[in-house]
Amino acid sequence: LAGEEARTSWQTLKDNVTIFREQELTLTEDDKASIQSYRQTLVDERTNILADKGEVRALFVELRGKWNRDNLDLIITNLEAIKVILQERSAFIDLVNESVIAVDAIVQTYLPVE
């Protein structure tokens, strides 16, 4: 659901940016700085997310053929690590959505009221 909400927010932002550009509007320096700050935060967080790329698969591969009581400690350790990685990715999706909504709110302040 969070991913779908992010896609919808992204589309809304894109539509509003199109209107913004068509009307040849200009951002204030403060608003430019705010948008650049959101962007940089997302770039930094994406870099952190990409650092774990493939890790979930590797943890599951490590468990292949080991789903028994003798390996309970390994199973628990790997599943806990997978949970942390997935929670980080979920938090990143939330951050993207919050950032898109915040940037869209900035853009909307420039658009004429319909």
Secondary structure, 3 states (H helix, E strand, C coil): CHHHHHHHHHHHHHHHHHHHHHCCCCCCHHHHHHHHHHHHHHHHHHHHHHHCCCHHHHHHHHHCCCCCHHHHHHHHHHHHHHHHHHHHHHHHHHHHHHHHHHHHHHHHCCCCCC
